[in-house]
Amino acid sequence: MGPLDLSWLLMNALAPAIVVSALATFVCRALRRRVPARVGWRRQWGMAALAAVAGQALGWGLTGRDGTMTGYALLVGAVALASWGSMSRRRSPA
């Protein structure tokens, strides 16, 4: 496998993680009226995307292949946890 084939493989494998995290960020922002001011949409999307890639990598490690329902379930669960965590953080007492 050449470098071009490897780059296409990685882009196609990570596309579901990026799209699901972007959709989750949009839906969270649309449904919740009071968004914490210190959490910007870029940061929320970045945390969700990082969690999605980690969940998908865990799915690859457990099953040994891409495109399994286990991998996608871990991806969606990781995005949900990251989105919930970024939207429900409370300010720590200073």
C-alpha positions in Angstrom: 0.0 0.0 0.0 1.4 3.3 -1.1 1.2 6.6 0.8 -1.7 7.8 -1.4 -3.7 4.7 -0.7 -3.0 5.0 3.0 -4.1 8.6 3.1 -7.4 7.7 1.3 -7.9 4.9 3.7 -7.5 7.1 6.7 -9.7 9.9 5.3 -12.5 7.5 4.5 -12.2 5.7 7.8 -12.3 8.9 9.9 -15.0 10.6 7.9 -17.9 9.1 10.0 -16.2 10.3 13.2 -15.9 13.9 11.9 -19.5 14.0 10.5 -21.1 12.5 13.6 -19.3 14.9 15.9 -20.2 17.9 13.7 -23.9 16.8 13.7 -23.9 16.2 17.4 -22.5 19.6 18.1 -25.0 21.3 15.9 -27.9 19.4 17.5 -26.7 20.1 21.0 -26.4 23.8 20.2 -29.8 23.9 18.5 -31.7 22.1 21.3 -30.1 23.8 24.3 -30.9 27.4 24.7 -28.5 28.3 27.4 -25.1 27.2 26.3 -22.2 28.0 28.7 -20.4 31.0 27.4 -17.0 29.6 27.9 -17.6 26.6 25.6 -17.4 27.7 22.0 -18.7 25.5 19.2 -15.2 24.9 17.9 -14.0 23.6 21.2 -17.1 21.5 21.6 -16.8 20.0 18.1 -13.1 19.4 18.7 -13.7 17.5 21.9 -16.5 15.5 20.3 -14.3 14.7 17.2 -11.4 13.6 19.4 -13.7 11.3 21.4 -15.2 9.9 18.2 -11.8 9.1 16.8 -10.8 7.4 20.1 -14.1 5.4 20.1 -13.6 4.3 16.6 -10.0 3.4 17.2 -11.1 1.3 20.2 -13.6 -0.4 17.9 -10.9 -1.2 15.4 -8.8 -2.6 18.2 -11.5 -4.8 19.5 -12.8 -6.2 16.2 -9.7 -5.9 14.0 -11.6 -4.2 11.2 -13.4 -1.0 10.1 -17.1 -0.7 9.6 -18.5 -2.9 12.4 -21.5 -2.1 14.4 -19.4 -2.3 17.6 -17.1 0.4 16.3 -19.9 2.6 15.3 -21.6 2.1 18.6 -18.4 3.1 20.5 -18.1 6.1 18.2 -21.7 7.3 18.9 -21.3 6.6 22.6 -18.1 8.5 22.8 -19.6 11.5 21.0 -22.6 11.5 23.3 -20.4 11.5 26.4 -18.2 14.2 25.1 -21.1 16.4 24.1 -22.9 15.9 27.4 -19.7 16.6 29.3 -19.0 19.8 27.5 -22.6 21.1 27.8 -23.1 20.3 31.4 -19.8 21.5 33.0 -20.3 23.7 35.9 -17.9 26.4 37.0 -15.5 25.4 39.6 -15.3 27.6 42.7 -12.4 30.0 42.4 
